[in-house]
Amino acid sequence: MSNLLRPDNFDNIIGQEEIINNLKISVASANKRNDVLQHCLFYGNAGLGKTTIARALANELGIDIQIANGASLSTNRDVLPYLMKLKEGSILFIDEIHRVNKKVQEYLLTVIEDFRLDIVIPAGKKDFGETITIDLPKFCLVGATTEMGDLVQPFLDRFKLKHFMRFYSSDELLLMLKGNSSKLKVNISEEGLNVIAKASRGTPRIANSFLEWVRDYQIANNLQGLEKEQVTTAIKMQGIDENGLNPIDRDYLSVLEKLSKESPVGVNTLCSALSLDKNTIEQKIEPWLIQQGYISKTPKGRILVEKDTKDAPTLADFFT
């Protein structure tokens, strides 16, 4: 999400009201106690605004924020530059925190609980080595993850504030798109914005990406404005139907329809049929299909939910 479209405080964030209201209480309490906010974890699907809320949280507290990516923290040494720059009350935000090396997660236990940094100096030829202890300013660790189960349990337990990021409703996305279309100076009807909202899989990142795409479509085609028909055409060009299903989703549903006529289908069978890995199927494809009622997961495998899929538009229907 571009900085232009990213809300910078709680009042400007649309959706996730439960989280925002809870955070307002936590922030108010920390301010009144003149203390640091407790460590906080945001978990849920990609593109739902975890980083946006973390940045807004820092702004609400009026404090500095450092941003790191978990994939880059593979050794204890990698995290040291971030820790040494911390100030009293500041936020260290680690995106994709589940990708932090397990040993680094364990190393951080003392850091985030006792605010103490232990640096081990290896033994040399003339000495036995030593451990240097550095007291750190009290800070707030904020993590964002799509895979909370991959965190080491003791590390996970240190996050006193855990917030689950849900999918957005079409109405919430429509309200967000109205504001962002003005920021991008896109002349688009409400019906056109509604097409985008319904095709965005409940995800602000996808909605904003589509909004930028239809803006480019408008500019490239010298259109004065965008009505529902033009927006629908532009979205079709991305291979997306009005329910947000992409070509991979439709392939998945088509394969499942063929294979599940007699019995549920296991994930390994779907991997072979679709030439996709297990993580892609379980983490990228299935959550939205399950949430929308297209499929169901049973102990024996996946099954198609006939009632919802029967009326769902196919690729052929959508392009006629």
N, C-alpha and C positions, 0 to 999 in steps of 0.2 A: 504494500500500500504506500503510495507516495505521501510525502509529508503534508502536501496540500490537503489530502483527504483524511488525514489521521487526527481524530479528536485529541485535544490536549488537556482536558479536565473531565471530571466525572459528569458534570451537567451536560456536556456536549456528546456524551456517549449514548447511542440509541441501542436498546436491548440490554440483556443481561442485568435486569433491574435487581434481581435478588443479590447478585454479587456486588453490584455497586452500592446498594443499601447496606450490606454487611461491611463493606470496606469503609464506608463513611463512618460507621460506628467505631471500627478499629482505629481509624485515623483520629477521630475526635478523642477517643480514650487515650491514645498515645500522646497526643498534644497536651491534654489536660494533666497527664501524669508526668509530662516532660520526659518521656521515655521513648525508646526506639520501637518501631512497629515490629511485631513478631514475624518470624520467617513465614513466607507465604508461597503457596504453590498453586498455579493455574493449570488445569489439565482438561483435555478435550481435543476434538478434531482440529486439524490445521485450518488456518484462515479465519478463526472465530474471534480474533482480537486479543489474544493473550498479551502480545507485546504492546499493543495500544493501551490496554488497561495498566500494564506495568509502568509505562511512561507517564500516564495520567496520574497514577499513584504517587510517583515522585513529585510531580507538579503540585498535587494537593498537599503534600507534606512540605513542599518548598525546599527540597533537598536534591543533592546530586545523584545521578544514576550512572553506573558503569554497565556496559552491555557486553556479554561474552557469549560465544556459541559453544554448547557442550561438546561438539565434535572436535573442537580445537584443544580441549583440556584432557590430554591423554596421560600426562605425567604431573606430579606435584609441582614441578618447576613451572609448568605452563600457567598455573593459577596464581603464582606468586606476584607477578606484576599487577594484577587486579587487586590483590589483598593489600599490597603496599601503598596503593593509591587511595585507600578508603579513608573517609573522614567520619567523625562522629555522626551517627544517624543516617548516613548515606545508604543507598541501595546498590547491591550487586545483583544484576539481573542476568541469569543464565538461561538462554533459549535452548530448546532441545536438551534439557538437563539430563534426560535419560541416557544421552550419548556420552556423558562424562564417564571416564574410565572408572570401573568399580573401585579400584584401589584409591583413586583420587576422591571418590565419594567418601570412603572410609577415613581418608586423611582430613577431610573437611569436617568430620564430626566434632573434633575438639575446637576447630576454628569457629564454628557457628554456635557452639554451646558455651564454651568458655572464653571465646574471643581471644584465643591464644594461638600463636603460630610457632610450631616447633620445626626448626631447620636442623637437619642432621648433617654434620660435616664428617665425611668419611675418614677413616684412619689412614695415616700416611706411614712412611717408613720409620719416622721418629716419634710418632705419637699414636694415641689410641682413638683419636677422633673425639668428637663431642657433639652435644645437642644444644643449640642456642634457642632460647625461648624469647619470643617477642610478643608483648601485649599489643593487641589490636584495638582500635576504637570500636565501640559497639555499633554494629550495623545490621541491616535487614537483608537477608538473602531472599530473592524472589526467583522462583523457577517456573518455567513453562515446559509442558511436555504433552505429547500425544500418547505416550506409553508409560503411564505411571507405574505399572507392574515391573518395569525394568530397573527401577531404583532399588538400591540396597535398602532393606527394611529399616535398619537403624537410622539411615540418612533420611528416609521418607518420614519417619516418626518425628524428626526435628522440625518439620513444617507444621506449626500449630494452626495455621490458617490454610485450609485446602478448599479450593473453589472449582467446581465443575462447570465448564463452558458448554452450554447447550446450543443446538442449532437455532437460528433465528426464524421467526415467522415471516411469511410474505409481507404482512403489514409492516413489520419492523424494517424489513429491507426496503420497502417502498418509501417509507419515511426517510430513511438514510439516503436513498438514491435521489430524492427530491432535493435535499441539501447539497449533495455532491454534484448533481447536474448543474446547479448554479455556480459552484466553485469552478467547474470545468468549462462553464459557459456553453453548455450543450442545450440547444433548443429542442426539447423533447416533450411529447404529450404525457399526461399521467397514464394513459393506456399503454403507451410505449414503455414507460418505466415499470408498469405492472408486468409486462412480458419479461423484462429482465429479472424482476424480483422472483417470479415463479420459476424461472429457469436457473436460479443461482444456488440451488441445493442448500438453502438455509445458511449460506456462508458469505459474509461481507466481502471477503477477498475476491471471491468469484464475481459477486455483483459489481464491484468496482472495476474489475477487469473487463467485464462485459460493457460497462458504461463507457470506459475508455475506447473499447473497440467500436461501439456504435458512433462515438464522436468521430473517430477516424473514418468510419464509413460515410458519415455525413459530409465531412470535409472533402474526401476523395471524390464523392459524387456530386459535389456542389449543390447540396440540398439546403433549403432555407430552414427546414425543421424536420423532425422525425415523428411520424405517426406510428400507430401500432403495426401497420403493414411493413413499413421500412425497417422497424426494429426486428420484427419477426424474420424478415429476409436476412438481415445482418447476423442474427443469432444462428439461423440455419447454416450459414456459411461456415460457422465454427463446428458444425456437426452436432449441435445441441437441440433437443426437442423442447417443447413448452413445459415439460415437467423436469427439465434439468438432466435428463438422461443423455449420456454421451455414447459414442460408438462402442466403447468397451463395456459399458453397462448393458447395452442392447445385446451385444455378443454373449455376455454372461447369462442374461435372461433367456436368450434363445437356446443356448447350450443346456441350461438347467431344465428348460421345458422339454427338451428331447430326452434328457437322461433321467429325469425324475418321474417318468410316467408309471414306473413299477415300484420304485423305492427311493428313499432319500439319497442324495449324492454327497459323497465325502469330498473334503477340500482337495485332497491329492488328485482325485479324478478331475476336478475342475481345473487344477493347475495344468494337468496334461492336455486337457481338451482346449484350453485357452492359451497355452504356452506362456503362462504367467507364474510368478513365484507366489508362495503362500502369503507372504507379508502384504503384497500388493492386493491380493484378493480380500484378506481379512481386515486390512487397515484402510485401504483406499476405496474399494468397491462396495463391500457388503454393508458397512455402517449406515450409509444413506438408504440403500435398498431395504434394509430391515426397518429403519425408522419410518420409511414411507409405506411400509406394508407390502412390498413387492415379494419378499422372500421371508422365510422363517428358518431358524436354525434349531434342529432337534438333536438329541443325543446320537442319532444314527446318521445325521447329515443334513444337507440343505434341501428345502422343498419350496416349490413355487406357491404363492398364495393366489389361487385362481381368481378370486373375486376382484382383487385390485388389478391384477395384470391383464385381465380380460378386456377391460375398458381403457387400459393405458395405450396411448398412441404408439404404433410401431414406426420404425424409420420410414417405411414405405408410405404409411398414412400421413406422416408429417410433411413429406416432401411432395405430396400431390396437391 
